[in-house]
Amino acid sequence: MIIIAGLGNPGAKYEKNRHNIGFMAVDEIASRWRFGPERAKFQSIVSEGEVEGTNVLLMKPQTYMNESGRAVGEAARFYKIKPSEIIIFHDEIDLAPGRFRMKTGGGAAGQNGVRSLISHLGADFRRARMGIGHPGEPQLVHAHVLGDFHKADKPWLDAMLQACADALPFAVNGEDERYQGEVMRLAPAPKFSPRQAARGE
């Protein structure tokens, strides 16, 4: 079994936030691979299913972003799962909108959910980093990540979520580099910010 967790904040008011792109990815995976019904367990909303013969536990921690590690750590201990068998989907402000990168280990880079996971799991879990872009000034980051995606973001966002689900067998089989390449092949990132496009820049 592997664990795939998306990071986000629970509740309707956060549902369309950039910070909740991890939840969105998990929902797309559950739909694409026809996972079982959602239920509450491990301080999360979970569902179970298979991806090409591998058992997968999908998780959306309900602890709020900053405490995500408590939920995923509880599930990992229960199933005796190693960090290398855990994939975390999360927003990444240091990647341009629509960019996608896989990474194992390293620091939190200011992402509080990742920081919490490191404190509970160690650093060696696998990160599926989903680019949402940087607002340009440090003081704008909080409002940016907790703001909703714009209508102009929808084409690249939907394409990336679908690609993450369609290409998932590569990640489940531990082929992170191939997974990254396939996601970017299926959903190339826009050449410039969708907001720039909307303004005609």
C-alpha positions in Angstrom: 0.0 0.0 0.0 1.0 3.6 -0.5 -0.5 6.8 0.9 -1.4 9.7 -1.3 -2.3 12.8 0.6 -3.4 16.2 -0.7 -2.8 19.3 1.5 -5.5 21.9 2.0 -7.9 23.4 4.6 -11.3 21.9 5.4 -14.5 23.8 4.9 -16.4 25.3 2.0 -14.8 28.8 2.3 -11.4 27.3 1.5 -12.6 24.9 -1.2 -11.4 26.9 -4.3 -8.3 28.4 -2.7 -4.9 28.0 -4.3 -3.7 26.4 -1.1 -6.3 23.6 -1.6 -4.9 22.4 -4.9 -3.7 19.2 -3.1 -7.3 18.4 -2.1 -8.3 19.0 -5.7 -5.7 16.6 -7.0 -6.8 13.9 -4.6 -10.5 14.4 -5.7 -9.4 14.0 -9.3 -7.5 10.8 -8.6 -10.4 9.3 -6.7 -12.7 10.1 -9.6 -10.3 8.9 -12.4 -9.5 5.6 -10.6 -13.0 5.0 -9.1 -12.0 4.8 -5.5 -14.4 3.7 -2.8 -16.7 6.1 -0.8 -15.1 8.7 1.4 -15.1 8.2 5.2 -13.6 9.9 8.2 -10.4 8.2 9.6 -7.0 9.4 10.7 -8.2 12.9 11.3 -8.9 13.0 7.6 -11.4 12.2 4.8 -10.0 9.0 3.3 -10.9 6.7 0.5 -9.4 3.5 -0.7 -8.8 2.0 -4.1 -6.3 0.4 -6.5 -4.1 1.9 -9.2 -3.0 -0.8 -11.6 -2.9 -3.4 -8.8 -1.4 -1.3 -6.0 -3.5 -0.5 -3.0 -3.7 3.2 -2.3 -5.1 5.2 0.6 -6.1 8.7 -0.4 -6.2 11.3 2.4 -7.4 14.8 2.8 -6.3 15.8 6.3 -9.0 17.8 8.2 -6.5 19.2 10.7 -6.0 22.4 8.7 -2.8 22.8 6.6 -0.4 23.6 9.4 -1.1 20.3 11.2 -1.3 18.0 8.2 1.6 15.9 9.6 -0.5 14.7 12.6 -3.0 13.1 10.3 -0.6 11.5 7.7 1.7 10.4 10.5 -1.1 8.6 12.2 -2.0 6.7 9.0 1.6 5.9 8.3 2.2 4.4 11.7 -1.0 2.4 11.5 -0.1 0.8 8.2 3.7 0.8 9.0 4.3 2.7 5.8 7.7 4.2 5.1 8.1 7.8 3.9 9.2 6.6 0.5 5.7 5.1 0.1 4.0 8.5 0.8 3.2 11.0 -1.9 2.1 14.5 -0.9 0.3 16.8 -3.4 0.7 20.4 -2.4 0.8 24.0 -3.8 4.2 25.5 -4.6 4.6 29.3 -4.9 8.2 28.9 -6.2 6.9 27.2 -9.3 5.1 29.2 -12.1 1.4 28.5 -12.5 0.9 25.1 -14.1 4.4 23.8 -13.5 4.8 20.4 -11.9 7.8 18.9 -10.2 8.4 15.8 -8.1 10.9 15.9 -5.3 12.0 13.6 -2.5 13.4 15.1 0.7 14.6 18.6 1.4 13.2 21.4 3.5 9.7 23.0 3.7 10.5 26.1 1.6 8.0 28.0 3.7 5.1 25.6 3.1 3.6 25.0 6.6 1.9 21.8 5.7 5.2 20.3 4.4 6.9 21.6 7.6 4.3 19.7 9.7 4.8 16.6 7.7 8.6 16.8 8.1 8.2 17.0 11.9 6.0 13.9 12.0 7.5 11.7 9.2 11.1 13.0 8.6 12.0 14.6 5.3 12.1 11.6 3.0 8.5 11.5 1.7 7.8 12.3 -1.9 6.4 15.7 -2.9 4.2 16.4 -5.9 4.7 20.1 -6.2 2.0 22.0 -8.1 2.9 25.5 -9.2 0.6 28.3 -8.3 3.1 31.2 -8.9 4.4 33.8 -6.5 2.5 37.1 -6.1 5.8 39.1 -6.3 6.1 40.5 -2.7 6.5 38.5 0.5 3.7 40.4 2.2 1.3 39.3 -0.5 1.9 35.5 -0.1 -0.7 34.9 2.6 -3.5 36.5 0.6 -2.3 34.8 -2.6 -2.4 31.2 -1.3 -5.7 31.7 0.5 -7.3 33.4 -2.5 -9.4 31.5 -5.0 -8.1 30.5 -8.4 -9.3 33.0 -11.1 -11.4 32.0 -14.1 -8.4 32.5 -16.3 -6.6 29.8 -14.3 -9.2 27.1 -15.1 -7.7 25.7 -18.4 -4.2 25.0 -17.0 -5.6 24.0 -13.6 -8.0 21.4 -15.0 -5.4 20.1 -17.4 -2.8 19.6 -14.6 -5.2 17.9 -12.2 -6.4 15.5 -15.0 -2.8 14.8 -16.0 -1.8 14.1 -12.4 -4.5 11.5 -12.2 -4.0 10.0 -15.7 -0.3 9.5 -15.3 -0.5 8.2 -11.7 0.7 4.7 -12.4 4.2 6.0 -12.9 4.2 7.5 -9.4 2.6 4.5 -7.8 5.4 2.3 -9.3 8.1 4.7 -7.9 9.0 6.2 -11.3 8.8 9.8 -10.2 10.9 11.3 -13.0 8.7 9.6 -15.6 5.6 10.7 -13.7 6.8 14.3 -13.7 7.6 14.2 -17.4 4.3 12.6 -18.4 2.3 15.2 -16.4 4.1 18.0 -18.1 3.6 16.3 -21.5 -0.1 15.9 -21.0 -0.5 19.4 -19.4 2.2 21.8 -20.6 2.4 24.9 -18.3 1.2 28.2 -19.8 3.9 30.3 -21.3 2.9 33.3 -19.1 0.6 34.0 -16.2 -3.1 33.5 -17.0 -3.7 36.8 -15.2 -1.3 38.6 -17.6 -3.3 37.0 -20.4 -6.5 38.3 -19.0 -5.1 41.8 -18.8 -3.7 41.5 -22.3 -0.1 41.8 -21.3 
